[in-house]
Amino acid sequence: MNNNINKMIITEEVVSYIAGLSRLSLKKKEASKFCGQLSDILGYIDQLNEVDVGDTLPTTHVLPSMKNVFREDAAKESLPAEKALQNAPLRNKDLFSVPKVI
């Protein structure tokens, strides 16, 4: 990779504009700090343009051996209420009881 990063310069006006779109209020000192940080980030992203990916296949998962495995959907016996509720901290007859959340 090329060590000379084509650094895109982000001005304080651009940072202020983006902050306004994002409904953020920035102080002058913060805006100048973000100018350098955003310029560095865009420079690092621009380095990706130098990577040769011509022989790389598009992937949807990092492990090519991964695939969807489907099983037959079959009805079976349900878990008895007593067994399902055996560790419940609170219960009301055959139901879970939970605190009211408003």
Gaussian input, Z-matrix of N, CA and C with variables (Angstrom, degrees):
# hf/3-21g

backbone

0 1
 N
 C     1     B1
 C     2     B2     1     A1
 N     3     B3     2     A2     1     D1
 C     4     B4     3     A3     2     D2
 C     5     B5     4     A4     3     D3
 N     6     B6     5     A5     4     D4
 C     7     B7     6     A6     5     D5
 C     8     B8     7     A7     6     D6
 N     9     B9     8     A8     7     D7
 C    10    B10     9     A9     8     D8
 C    11    B11    10    A10     9     D9
 N    12    B12    11    A11    10    D10
 C    13    B13    12    A12    11    D11
 C    14    B14    13    A13    12    D12
 N    15    B15    14    A14    13    D13
 C    16    B16    15    A15    14    D14
 C    17    B17    16    A16    15    D15
 N    18    B18    17    A17    16    D16
 C    19    B19    18    A18    17    D17
 C    20    B20    19    A19    18    D18
 N    21    B21    20    A20    19    D19
 C    22    B22    21    A21    20    D20
 C    23    B23    22    A22    21    D21
 N    24    B24    23    A23    22    D22
 C    25    B25    24    A24    23    D23
 C    26    B26    25    A25    24    D24
 N    27    B27    26    A26    25    D25
 C    28    B28    27    A27    26    D26
 C    29    B29    28    A28    27    D27
 N    30    B30    29    A29    28    D28
 C    31    B31    30    A30    29    D29
 C    32    B32    31    A31    30    D30
 N    33    B33    32    A32    31    D31
 C    34    B34    33    A33    32    D32
 C    35    B35    34    A34    33    D33
 N    36    B36    35    A35    34    D34
 C    37    B37    36    A36    35    D35
 C    38    B38    37    A37    36    D36
 N    39    B39    38    A38    37    D37
 C    40    B40    39    A39    38    D38
 C    41    B41    40    A40    39    D39
 N    42    B42    41    A41    40    D40
 C    43    B43    42    A42    41    D41
 C    44    B44    43    A43    42    D42
 N    45    B45    44    A44    43    D43
 C    46    B46    45    A45    44    D44
 C    47    B47    46    A46    45    D45
 N    48    B48    47    A47    46    D46
 C    49    B49    48    A48    47    D47
 C    50    B50    49    A49    48    D48
 N    51    B51    50    A50    49    D49
 C    52    B52    51    A51    50    D50
 C    53    B53    52    A52    51    D51
 N    54    B54    53    A53    52    D52
 C    55    B55    54    A54    53    D53
 C    56    B56    55    A55    54    D54
 N    57    B57    56    A56    55    D55
 C    58    B58    57    A57    56    D56
 C    59    B59    58    A58    57    D57
 N    60    B60    59    A59    58    D58
 C    61    B61    60    A60    59    D59
 C    62    B62    61    A61    60    D60
 N    63    B63    62    A62    61    D61
 C    64    B64    63    A63    62    D62
 C    65    B65    64    A64    63    D63
 N    66    B66    65    A65    64    D64
 C    67    B67    66    A66    65    D65
 C    68    B68    67    A67    66    D66
 N    69    B69    68    A68    67    D67
 C    70    B70    69    A69    68    D68
 C    71    B71    70    A70    69    D69
 N    72    B72    71    A71    70    D70
 C    73    B73    72    A72    71    D71
 C    74    B74    73    A73    72    D72
 N    75    B75    74    A74    73    D73
 C    76    B76    75    A75    74    D74
 C    77    B77    76    A76    75    D75
 N    78    B78    77    A77    76    D76
 C    79    B79    78    A78    77    D77
 C    80    B80    79    A79    78    D78
 N    81    B81    80    A80    79    D79
 C    82    B82    81    A81    80    D80
 C    83    B83    82    A82    81    D81
 N    84    B84    83    A83    82    D82
 C    85    B85    84    A84    83    D83
 C    86    B86    85    A85    84    D84
 N    87    B87    86    A86    85    D85
 C    88    B88    87    A87    86    D86
 C    89    B89    88    A88    87    D87
 N    90    B90    89    A89    88    D88
 C    91    B91    90    A90    89    D89
 C    92    B92    91    A91    90    D90
 N    93    B93    92    A92    91    D91
 C    94    B94    93    A93    92    D92
 C    95    B95    94    A94    93    D93
 N    96    B96    95    A95    94    D94
 C    97    B97    96    A96    95    D95
 C    98    B98    97    A97    96    D96
 N    99    B99    98    A98    97    D97
 C   100   B100    99    A99    98    D98
 C   101   B101   100   A100    99    D99
 N   102   B102   101   A101   100   D100
 C   103   B103   102   A102   101   D101
 C   104   B104   103   A103   102   D102
 N   105   B105   104   A104   103   D103
 C   106   B106   105   A105   104   D104
 C   107   B107   106   A106   105   D105
 N   108   B108   107   A107   106   D106
 C   109   B109   108   A108   107   D107
 C   110   B110   109   A109   108   D108
 N   111   B111   110   A110   109   D109
 C   112   B112   111   A111   110   D110
 C   113   B113   112   A112   111   D111
 N   114   B114   113   A113   112   D112
 C   115   B115   114   A114   113   D113
 C   116   B116   115   A115   114   D114
 N   117   B117   116   A116   115   D115
 C   118   B118   117   A117   116   D116
 C   119   B119   118   A118   117   D117
 N   120   B120   119   A119   118   D118
 C   121   B121   120   A120   119   D119
 C   122   B122   121   A121   120   D120
 N   123   B123   122   A122   121   D121
 C   124   B124   123   A123   122   D122
 C   125   B125   124   A124   123   D123
 N   126   B126   125   A125   124   D124
 C   127   B127   126   A126   125   D125
 C   128   B128   127   A127   126   D126
 N   129   B129   128   A128   127   D127
 C   130   B130   129   A129   128   D128
 C   131   B131   130   A130   129   D129
 N   132   B132   131   A131   130   D130
 C   133   B133   132   A132   131   D131
 C   134   B134   133   A133   132   D132
 N   135   B135   134   A134   133   D133
 C   136   B136   135   A135   134   D134
 C   137   B137   136   A136   135   D135
 N   138   B138   137   A137   136   D136
 C   139   B139   138   A138   137   D137
 C   140   B140   139   A139   138   D138
 N   141   B141   140   A140   139   D139
 C   142   B142   141   A141   140   D140
 C   143   B143   142   A142   141   D141
 N   144   B144   143   A143   142   D142
 C   145   B145   144   A144   143   D143
 C   146   B146   145   A145   144   D144
 N   147   B147   146   A146   145   D145
 C   148   B148   147   A147   146   D146
 C   149   B149   148   A148   147   D147
 N   150   B150   149   A149   148   D148
 C   151   B151   150   A150   149   D149
 C   152   B152   151   A151   150   D150
 N   153   B153   152   A152   151   D151
 C   154   B154   153   A153   152   D152
 C   155   B155   154   A154   153   D153
 N   156   B156   155   A155   154   D154
 C   157   B157   156   A156   155   D155
 C   158   B158   157   A157   156   D156
 N   159   B159   158   A158   157   D157
 C   160   B160   159   A159   158   D158
 C   161   B161   160   A160   159   D159
 N   162   B162   161   A161   160   D160
 C   163   B163   162   A162   161   D161
 C   164   B164   163   A163   162   D162
 N   165   B165   164   A164   163   D163
 C   166   B166   165   A165   164   D164
 C   167   B167   166   A166   165   D165
 N   168   B168   167   A167   166   D166
 C   169   B169   168   A168   167   D167
 C   170   B170   169   A169   168   D168
 N   171   B171   170   A170   169   D169
 C   172   B172   171   A171   170   D170
 C   173   B173   172   A172   171   D171
 N   174   B174   173   A173   172   D172
 C   175   B175   174   A174   173   D173
 C   176   B176   175   A175   174   D174
 N   177   B177   176   A176   175   D175
 C   178   B178   177   A177   176   D176
 C   179   B179   178   A178   177   D177
 N   180   B180   179   A179   178   D178
 C   181   B181   180   A180   179   D179
 C   182   B182   181   A181   180   D180
 N   183   B183   182   A182   181   D181
 C   184   B184   183   A183   182   D182
 C   185   B185   184   A184   183   D183
 N   186   B186   185   A185   184   D184
 C   187   B187   186   A186   185   D185
 C   188   B188   187   A187   186   D186
 N   189   B189   188   A188   187   D187
 C   190   B190   189   A189   188   D188
 C   191   B191   190   A190   189   D189
 N   192   B192   191   A191   190   D190
 C   193   B193   192   A192   191   D191
 C   194   B194   193   A193   192   D192
 N   195   B195   194   A194   193   D193
 C   196   B196   195   A195   194   D194
 C   197   B197   196   A196   195   D195
 N   198   B198   197   A197   196   D196
 C   199   B199   198   A198   197   D197
 C   200   B200   199   A199   198   D198
 N   201   B201   200   A200   199   D199
 C   202   B202   201   A201   200   D200
 C   203   B203   202   A202   201   D201
 N   204   B204   203   A203   202   D202
 C   205   B205   204   A204   203   D203
 C   206   B206   205   A205   204   D204
 N   207   B207   206   A206   205   D205
 C   208   B208   207   A207   206   D206
 C   209   B209   208   A208   207   D207
 N   210   B210   209   A209   208   D208
 C   211   B211   210   A210   209   D209
 C   212   B212   211   A211   210   D210
 N   213   B213   212   A212   211   D211
 C   214   B214   213   A213   212   D212
 C   215   B215   214   A214   213   D213
 N   216   B216   215   A215   214   D214
 C   217   B217   216   A216   215   D215
 C   218   B218   217   A217   216   D216
 N   219   B219   218   A218   217   D217
 C   220   B220   219   A219   218   D218
 C   221   B221   220   A220   219   D219
 N   222   B222   221   A221   220   D220
 C   223   B223   222   A222   221   D221
 C   224   B224   223   A223   222   D222
 N   225   B225   224   A224   223   D223
 C   226   B226   225   A225   224   D224
 C   227   B227   226   A226   225   D225
 N   228   B228   227   A227   226   D226
 C   229   B229   228   A228   227   D227
 C   230   B230   229   A229   228   D228
 N   231   B231   230   A230   229   D229
 C   232   B232   231   A231   230   D230
 C   233   B233   232   A232   231   D231
 N   234   B234   233   A233   232   D232
 C   235   B235   234   A234   233   D233
 C   236   B236   235   A235   234   D234
 N   237   B237   236   A236   235   D235
 C   238   B238   237   A237   236   D236
 C   239   B239   238   A238   237   D237
 N   240   B240   239   A239   238   D238
 C   241   B241   240   A240   239   D239
 C   242   B242   241   A241   240   D240
 N   243   B243   242   A242   241   D241
 C   244   B244   243   A243   242   D242
 C   245   B245   244   A244   243   D243
 N   246   B246   245   A245   244   D244
 C   247   B247   246   A246   245   D245
 C   248   B248   247   A247   246   D246
 N   249   B249   248   A248   247   D247
 C   250   B250   249   A249   248   D248
 C   251   B251   250   A250   249   D249
 N   252   B252   251   A251   250   D250
 C   253   B253   252   A252   251   D251
 C   254   B254   253   A253   252   D252
 N   255   B255   254   A254   253   D253
 C   256   B256   255   A255   254   D254
 C   257   B257   256   A256   255   D255
 N   258   B258   257   A257   256   D256
 C   259   B259   258   A258   257   D257
 C   260   B260   259   A259   258   D258
 N   261   B261   260   A260   259   D259
 C   262   B262   261   A261   260   D260
 C   263   B263   262   A262   261   D261
 N   264   B264   263   A263   262   D262
 C   265   B265   264   A264   263   D263
 C   266   B266   265   A265   264   D264
 N   267   B267   266   A266   265   D265
 C   268   B268   267   A267   266   D266
 C   269   B269   268   A268   267   D267
 N   270   B270   269   A269   268   D268
 C   271   B271   270   A270   269   D269
 C   272   B272   271   A271   270   D270
 N   273   B273   272   A272   271   D271
 C   274   B274   273   A273   272   D272
 C   275   B275   274   A274   273   D273
 N   276   B276   275   A275   274   D274
 C   277   B277   276   A276   275   D275
 C   278   B278   277   A277   276   D276
 N   279   B279   278   A278   277   D277
 C   280   B280   279   A279   278   D278
 C   281   B281   280   A280   279   D279
 N   282   B282   281   A281   280   D280
 C   283   B283   282   A282   281   D281
 C   284   B284   283   A283   282   D282
 N   285   B285   284   A284   283   D283
 C   286   B286   285   A285   284   D284
 C   287   B287   286   A286   285   D285
 N   288   B288   287   A287   286   D286
 C   289   B289   288   A288   287   D287
 C   290   B290   289   A289   288   D288
 N   291   B291   290   A290   289   D289
 C   292   B292   291   A291   290   D290
 C   293   B293   292   A292   291   D291
 N   294   B294   293   A293   292   D292
 C   295   B295   294   A294   293   D293
 C   296   B296   295   A295   294   D294
 N   297   B297   296   A296   295   D295
 C   298   B298   297   A297   296   D296
 C   299   B299   298   A298   297   D297
 N   300   B300   299   A299   298   D298
 C   301   B301   300   A300   299   D299
 C   302   B302   301   A301   300   D300
 N   303   B303   302   A302   301   D301
 C   304   B304   303   A303   302   D302
 C   305   B305   304   A304   303   D303

   B1=1.4388
   B2=1.5137
   B3=1.2747
   B4=1.4426
   B5=1.5205
   B6=1.3281
   B7=1.4583
   B8=1.5127
   B9=1.3301
   B10=1.4561
   B11=1.5238
   B12=1.2888
   B13=1.4610
   B14=1.5207
   B15=1.3429
   B16=1.4562
   B17=1.5120
   B18=1.3185
   B19=1.4461
   B20=1.5192
   B21=1.3302
   B22=1.4550
   B23=1.5222
   B24=1.3068
   B25=1.4538
   B26=1.5314
   B27=1.3075
   B28=1.4587
   B29=1.5281
   B30=1.3141
   B31=1.4667
   B32=1.5253
   B33=1.3168
   B34=1.4638
   B35=1.5244
   B36=1.3293
   B37=1.4629
   B38=1.5296
   B39=1.3410
   B40=1.4668
   B41=1.5225
   B42=1.3282
   B43=1.4641
   B44=1.5304
   B45=1.3214
   B46=1.4655
   B47=1.5229
   B48=1.3303
   B49=1.4625
   B50=1.5324
   B51=1.3408
   B52=1.4680
   B53=1.5266
   B54=1.3289
   B55=1.4654
   B56=1.5285
   B57=1.3312
   B58=1.4576
   B59=1.5125
   B60=1.3419
   B61=1.4596
   B62=1.5201
   B63=1.3274
   B64=1.4623
   B65=1.5223
   B66=1.3240
   B67=1.4657
   B68=1.5296
   B69=1.3335
   B70=1.4631
   B71=1.5230
   B72=1.3040
   B73=1.4612
   B74=1.5284
   B75=1.3246
   B76=1.4620
   B77=1.5215
   B78=1.3074
   B79=1.4596
   B80=1.5226
   B81=1.3130
   B82=1.4669
   B83=1.5294
   B84=1.3316
   B85=1.4686
   B86=1.5304
   B87=1.3323
   B88=1.4638
   B89=1.5246
   B90=1.3283
   B91=1.4661
   B92=1.5202
   B93=1.3428
   B94=1.4692
   B95=1.5281
   B96=1.3184
   B97=1.4679
   B98=1.5290
   B99=1.3414
   B100=1.4604
   B101=1.5241
   B102=1.3271
   B103=1.4723
   B104=1.5229
   B105=1.3198
   B106=1.4648
   B107=1.5137
   B108=1.3212
   B109=1.4642
   B110=1.5277
   B111=1.3251
   B112=1.4637
   B113=1.5262
   B114=1.3231
   B115=1.4654
   B116=1.5248
   B117=1.3288
   B118=1.4730
   B119=1.5282
   B120=1.3252
   B121=1.4727
   B122=1.5198
   B123=1.3308
   B124=1.4656
   B125=1.5243
   B126=1.3257
   B127=1.4622
   B128=1.5190
   B129=1.3254
   B130=1.4647
   B131=1.5267
   B132=1.3189
   B133=1.4591
   B134=1.5206
   B135=1.3259
   B136=1.4679
   B137=1.5297
   B138=1.3268
   B139=1.4707
   B140=1.5287
   B141=1.3115
   B142=1.4604
   B143=1.5254
   B144=1.3329
   B145=1.4633
   B146=1.5301
   B147=1.3238
   B148=1.4606
   B149=1.5263
   B150=1.3091
   B151=1.4605
   B152=1.5261
   B153=1.3468
   B154=1.4620
   B155=1.5250
   B156=1.3211
   B157=1.4579
   B158=1.5262
   B159=1.3199
   B160=1.4542
   B161=1.5166
   B162=1.3261
   B163=1.4584
   B164=1.5285
   B165=1.3231
   B166=1.4557
   B167=1.5196
   B168=1.3225
   B169=1.4584
   B170=1.5209
   B171=1.3225
   B172=1.4691
   B173=1.5236
   B174=1.3122
   B175=1.4618
   B176=1.5210
   B177=1.3068
   B178=1.4531
   B179=1.5153
   B180=1.3172
   B181=1.4598
   B182=1.5170
   B183=1.3217
   B184=1.4550
   B185=1.5205
   B186=1.3136
   B187=1.4570
   B188=1.5216
   B189=1.3396
   B190=1.4731
   B191=1.5244
   B192=1.3269
   B193=1.4655
   B194=1.5305
   B195=1.3444
   B196=1.4593
   B197=1.5238
   B198=1.3148
   B199=1.4505
   B200=1.5198
   B201=1.3091
   B202=1.4639
   B203=1.5220
   B204=1.2979
   B205=1.4553
   B206=1.5247
   B207=1.3148
   B208=1.4476
   B209=1.5228
   B210=1.3177
   B211=1.4539
   B212=1.5226
   B213=1.2718
   B214=1.4563
   B215=1.5272
   B216=1.3031
   B217=1.4507
   B218=1.5225
   B219=1.3140
   B220=1.4614
   B221=1.5273
   B222=1.3242
   B223=1.4670
   B224=1.5229
   B225=1.3286
   B226=1.4582
   B227=1.5211
   B228=1.2954
   B229=1.4603
   B230=1.5345
   B231=1.3404
   B232=1.4604
   B233=1.5225
   B234=1.3180
   B235=1.4555
   B236=1.5325
   B237=1.3307
   B238=1.4710
   B239=1.5332
   B240=1.3345
   B241=1.4640
   B242=1.5303
   B243=1.3026
   B244=1.4692
   B245=1.5293
   B246=1.3278
   B247=1.4644
   B248=1.5340
   B249=1.3302
   B250=1.4665
   B251=1.5253
   B252=1.3139
   B253=1.4572
   B254=1.5264
   B255=1.3086
   B256=1.4636
   B257=1.5258
   B258=1.3214
   B259=1.4714
   B260=1.5204
   B261=1.3155
   B262=1.4650
   B263=1.5225
   B264=1.3245
   B265=1.4640
   B266=1.5302
   B267=1.3328
   B268=1.4595
   B269=1.5244
   B270=1.3260
   B271=1.4572
   B272=1.5166
   B273=1.3216
   B274=1.4514
   B275=1.5172
   B276=1.3200
   B277=1.4597
   B278=1.5287
   B279=1.3244
   B280=1.4680
   B281=1.5256
   B282=1.3475
   B283=1.4672
   B284=1.5214
   B285=1.3295
   B286=1.4654
   B287=1.5119
   B288=1.3167
   B289=1.4469
   B290=1.5219
   B291=1.3195
   B292=1.4646
   B293=1.5272
   B294=1.3332
   B295=1.4641
   B296=1.5317
   B297=1.3185
   B298=1.4650
   B299=1.5316
   B300=1.3265
   B301=1.4586
   B302=1.5211
   B303=1.3231
   B304=1.4743
   B305=1.4993
   A1=110.03
   A2=114.23
   A3=121.21
   A4=109.24
   A5=117.32
   A6=120.77
   A7=112.26
   A8=117.13
   A9=120.55
   A10=108.76
   A11=115.07
   A12=120.39
   A13=108.11
   A14=116.39
   A15=120.26
   A16=106.44
   A17=115.89
   A18=120.78
   A19=110.05
   A20=115.06
   A21=119.91
   A22=107.13
   A23=116.36
   A24=120.46
   A25=109.14
   A26=115.08
   A27=121.93
   A28=107.14
   A29=116.25
   A30=120.53
   A31=110.77
   A32=115.02
   A33=119.91
   A34=110.85
   A35=117.07
   A36=120.15
   A37=110.20
   A38=116.63
   A39=120.68
   A40=109.79
   A41=116.97
   A42=120.76
   A43=110.29
   A44=117.35
   A45=120.97
   A46=111.25
   A47=116.83
   A48=121.10
   A49=110.59
   A50=116.15
   A51=120.73
   A52=110.33
   A53=116.70
   A54=120.51
   A55=110.06
   A56=117.23
   A57=120.70
   A58=112.16
   A59=116.61
   A60=120.08
   A61=111.61
   A62=115.44
   A63=121.34
   A64=112.69
   A65=116.08
   A66=121.77
   A67=111.76
   A68=115.23
   A69=121.37
   A70=109.09
   A71=116.89
   A72=119.20
   A73=107.33
   A74=114.80
   A75=120.86
   A76=109.78
   A77=115.83
   A78=120.56
   A79=108.22
   A80=116.54
   A81=122.12
   A82=110.86
   A83=116.97
   A84=121.62
   A85=110.46
   A86=116.86
   A87=120.61
   A88=110.85
   A89=116.39
   A90=120.56
   A91=110.51
   A92=118.22
   A93=118.74
   A94=111.52
   A95=117.72
   A96=120.93
   A97=109.80
   A98=116.55
   A99=120.43
   A100=112.36
   A101=118.10
   A102=120.50
   A103=110.15
   A104=116.11
   A105=120.48
   A106=112.23
   A107=117.07
   A108=120.48
   A109=111.45
   A110=117.11
   A111=119.66
   A112=111.28
   A113=117.50
   A114=120.62
   A115=110.72
   A116=116.62
   A117=120.60
   A118=111.21
   A119=116.92
   A120=121.03
   A121=110.36
   A122=117.07
   A123=119.97
   A124=111.49
   A125=117.07
   A126=120.71
   A127=111.91
   A128=116.56
   A129=120.31
   A130=110.90
   A131=116.18
   A132=119.27
   A133=110.23
   A134=116.72
   A135=120.47
   A136=111.34
   A137=118.18
   A138=120.89
   A139=111.01
   A140=118.11
   A141=121.09
   A142=111.65
   A143=117.46
   A144=120.37
   A145=111.87
   A146=117.09
   A147=120.93
   A148=112.84
   A149=118.08
   A150=121.91
   A151=109.41
   A152=115.87
   A153=120.47
   A154=109.03
   A155=115.69
   A156=121.22
   A157=110.75
   A158=116.36
   A159=120.97
   A160=113.89
   A161=118.21
   A162=121.56
   A163=112.91
   A164=117.20
   A165=120.79
   A166=109.90
   A167=115.39
   A168=120.30
   A169=110.21
   A170=117.03
   A171=118.91
   A172=109.84
   A173=115.89
   A174=119.65
   A175=110.21
   A176=115.01
   A177=120.08
   A178=110.18
   A179=116.48
   A180=121.34
   A181=107.78
   A182=117.50
   A183=120.91
   A184=112.82
   A185=117.12
   A186=120.92
   A187=108.79
   A188=117.13
   A189=118.97
   A190=113.18
   A191=117.53
   A192=119.79
   A193=112.10
   A194=116.87
   A195=120.19
   A196=109.41
   A197=115.78
   A198=120.90
   A199=108.19
   A200=115.01
   A201=119.17
   A202=109.49
   A203=115.23
   A204=120.34
   A205=106.48
   A206=115.39
   A207=120.03
   A208=109.60
   A209=115.44
   A210=119.72
   A211=107.51
   A212=114.38
   A213=120.11
   A214=108.79
   A215=117.32
   A216=121.97
   A217=108.31
   A218=115.57
   A219=119.36
   A220=109.38
   A221=115.92
   A222=120.92
   A223=108.92
   A224=115.77
   A225=119.54
   A226=109.20
   A227=116.61
   A228=123.55
   A229=109.85
   A230=116.39
   A231=121.87
   A232=110.47
   A233=115.52
   A234=122.12
   A235=107.84
   A236=118.00
   A237=119.18
   A238=110.59
   A239=117.28
   A240=122.46
   A241=111.09
   A242=117.98
   A243=121.02
   A244=111.11
   A245=116.90
   A246=120.97
   A247=110.81
   A248=116.82
   A249=120.92
   A250=110.78
   A251=118.13
   A252=122.59
   A253=114.11
   A254=119.12
   A255=120.41
   A256=113.23
   A257=119.70
   A258=121.70
   A259=112.43
   A260=118.30
   A261=121.37
   A262=109.92
   A263=118.67
   A264=120.02
   A265=111.72
   A266=117.28
   A267=121.43
   A268=108.16
   A269=115.31
   A270=118.74
   A271=109.54
   A272=114.46
   A273=122.30
   A274=106.24
   A275=117.29
   A276=124.91
   A277=109.02
   A278=118.51
   A279=121.18
   A280=112.63
   A281=117.20
   A282=121.51
   A283=110.41
   A284=115.84
   A285=120.02
   A286=108.16
   A287=117.89
   A288=122.76
   A289=107.99
   A290=116.50
   A291=121.42
   A292=109.31
   A293=117.48
   A294=119.85
   A295=110.85
   A296=115.80
   A297=121.04
   A298=108.65
   A299=116.46
   A300=122.10
   A301=107.94
   A302=115.53
   A303=118.71
   A304=108.02
   D1=153.65
   D2=-179.98
   D3=-80.11
   D4=127.30
   D5=-179.97
   D6=-77.18
   D7=-17.37
   D8=177.39
   D9=-85.45
   D10=99.05
   D11=-178.26
   D12=-78.76
   D13=128.42
   D14=171.69
   D15=-73.08
   D16=95.68
   D17=-172.69
   D18=-82.20
   D19=119.96
   D20=174.83
   D21=-79.24
   D22=128.45
   D23=-177.43
   D24=-89.88
   D25=122.81
   D26=176.02
   D27=-102.63
   D28=124.02
   D29=-178.11
   D30=-90.24
   D31=165.76
   D32=178.06
   D33=-64.06
   D34=-30.23
   D35=178.16
   D36=-65.09
   D37=-41.05
   D38=178.78
   D39=-65.48
   D40=-43.96
   D41=178.73
   D42=-61.65
   D43=-43.51
   D44=179.20
   D45=-64.59
   D46=-39.18
   D47=178.39
   D48=-63.14
   D49=-47.09
   D50=179.62
   D51=-64.11
   D52=-40.60
   D53=178.01
   D54=-61.63
   D55=-40.18
   D56=177.77
   D57=-63.50
   D58=-42.46
   D59=177.28
   D60=-62.60
   D61=-32.56
   D62=-178.52
   D63=-88.83
   D64=1.90
   D65=-178.43
   D66=59.51
   D67=40.07
   D68=177.07
   D69=-109.44
   D70=142.21
   D71=174.09
   D72=-106.57
   D73=124.01
   D74=-178.81
   D75=-117.00
   D76=142.99
   D77=171.90
   D78=-80.43
   D79=162.26
   D80=-178.44
   D81=-57.42
   D82=-40.81
   D83=-179.45
   D84=-65.05
   D85=-40.17
   D86=179.07
   D87=-66.57
   D88=-41.05
   D89=-179.53
   D90=-61.99
   D91=-42.50
   D92=179.67
   D93=-70.17
   D94=-31.19
   D95=176.41
   D96=-65.49
   D97=-44.14
   D98=-179.41
   D99=-68.46
   D100=-26.80
   D101=177.49
   D102=-56.09
   D103=-51.65
   D104=-179.51
   D105=-65.90
   D106=-42.87
   D107=-178.15
   D108=-64.64
   D109=-44.83
   D110=179.76
   D111=-66.99
   D112=-36.53
   D113=176.67
   D114=-62.82
   D115=-42.63
   D116=178.02
   D117=-63.11
   D118=-44.26
   D119=-179.65
   D120=-60.72
   D121=-46.80
   D122=179.89
   D123=-65.30
   D124=-31.99
   D125=175.88
   D126=-65.13
   D127=-42.18
   D128=178.50
   D129=-67.05
   D130=-39.37
   D131=177.62
   D132=-64.55
   D133=-37.08
   D134=179.60
   D135=-64.42
   D136=-26.38
   D137=177.60
   D138=-61.46
   D139=-27.28
   D140=179.98
   D141=-62.88
   D142=-24.66
   D143=178.14
   D144=-66.86
   D145=-18.93
   D146=-178.42
   D147=-86.04
   D148=-11.97
   D149=-177.37
   D150=-79.27
   D151=130.30
   D152=178.29
   D153=-82.71
   D154=111.32
   D155=-179.75
   D156=-116.76
   D157=20.23
   D158=-177.09
   D159=-59.68
   D160=-35.52
   D161=-178.33
   D162=-97.23
   D163=8.90
   D164=-178.00
   D165=-95.01
   D166=126.88
   D167=178.46
   D168=-79.02
   D169=145.12
   D170=175.40
   D171=-62.54
   D172=142.66
   D173=-179.56
   D174=-125.79
   D175=150.07
   D176=172.95
   D177=-107.70
   D178=-11.52
   D179=178.94
   D180=-149.19
   D181=147.43
   D182=-177.41
   D183=-68.07
   D184=-24.74
   D185=178.63
   D186=-106.10
   D187=110.59
   D188=-176.68
   D189=-65.16
   D190=-18.61
   D191=-179.31
   D192=-77.84
   D193=-11.05
   D194=-179.13
   D195=-73.66
   D196=137.26
   D197=175.49
   D198=-152.39
   D199=161.31
   D200=177.16
   D201=-71.37
   D202=133.95
   D203=177.75
   D204=-118.49
   D205=116.69
   D206=-179.29
   D207=-104.05
   D208=144.21
   D209=175.49
   D210=-116.03
   D211=161.22
   D212=178.66
   D213=-66.48
   D214=132.72
   D215=177.68
   D216=-84.08
   D217=109.79
   D218=-176.55
   D219=-130.81
   D220=139.51
   D221=176.81
   D222=-72.35
   D223=140.59
   D224=177.05
   D225=-145.12
   D226=174.01
   D227=-176.34
   D228=-62.18
   D229=136.45
   D230=177.62
   D231=-78.61
   D232=161.34
   D233=175.69
   D234=-72.36
   D235=130.87
   D236=179.17
   D237=-62.02
   D238=145.59
   D239=-177.27
   D240=-57.53
   D241=-41.11
   D242=-178.92
   D243=-60.45
   D244=-42.52
   D245=-179.92
   D246=-69.75
   D247=-39.98
   D248=-179.84
   D249=-65.41
   D250=-33.76
   D251=-175.88
   D252=-95.17
   D253=2.13
   D254=-173.61
   D255=-62.60
   D256=-27.80
   D257=179.55
   D258=-107.69
   D259=7.97
   D260=-178.58
   D261=-69.16
   D262=129.05
   D263=179.47
   D264=-67.59
   D265=-34.68
   D266=177.78
   D267=-132.79
   D268=140.05
   D269=177.12
   D270=-146.96
   D271=156.07
   D272=177.93
   D273=-129.30
   D274=99.05
   D275=-173.59
   D276=56.67
   D277=-114.16
   D278=-179.21
   D279=-101.98
   D280=28.71
   D281=-177.80
   D282=-128.39
   D283=150.64
   D284=170.25
   D285=-71.13
   D286=141.69
   D287=175.63
   D288=-114.73
   D289=127.21
   D290=-178.14
   D291=-126.58
   D292=154.64
   D293=178.28
   D294=-64.61
   D295=148.02
   D296=178.01
   D297=-69.87
   D298=133.12
   D299=178.51
   D300=-120.34
   D301=120.93
   D302=-179.81
   D303=-123.94

